[in-house]
Amino acid sequence: MAKVSKNARVAQRAANAGSGRDFAKVIKSIKDPVTGKYTYKEVIIHKDKVKEFFASK
């Protein structure tokens, strides 16, 4: 089997830039102020937006 150069791997990663590895499933627990029960919000978002998602109320 032939050896793959590092440059070929970098080019392959750049070609797959829109793949699913750029996204993450995040789950946020939200407490209801009236009843005190928790609900969970599940969202699949881009990994660059994760901190913004948890910072927002």
N, C-alpha and C positions, 0 to 999 in steps of 0.2 A: 504494500500500500504506500502511496506517495505521501511525503510530508507536506503539510500545508504551512505556508509562510505566515508570519504575523500580519503582514500587509494585506493578505487576502482575507484574514479574519476581520480586520478593521473595516475593510470595504464591505464585507458581508453584513456587519452590524449596522453600518450606515444605510445599507439598502433596506434593512428590516426595521427602520426607525419607527414606522407606524404600527409595529406589532403590539400585541396585548401585554407585553412586559412593561409598557409605560403606564399601565393602569393598575389601580389597587382597589380592592373592596374594603370599605371602611364601615364600621358600625359604631354609632354614637348613641349613648343612653340619654334619654331626656326624661326628667322627672316632672310629673304633672303637679303644679302648685296646689290644686284643689284637693285631689285625692291622695297625693303622695306616691302614686304608683309610677313605675317606670315603663316607658315605651322605648323601642329601639328603632333607629332609622338606619337602614342599610343603603349604601350608595356605592356605585362603581365610578370613580373619578380618576383623572390624570394624577400621577404621583407628585407633580409639582404643586397641586392644589390641596394636598392633604392638610397642611398646617392651617390654611385658610378655612377649610371645612370645620376643623375642630375649634378654631378661634371664634367662629360665628355662633350666635345663639339661635 
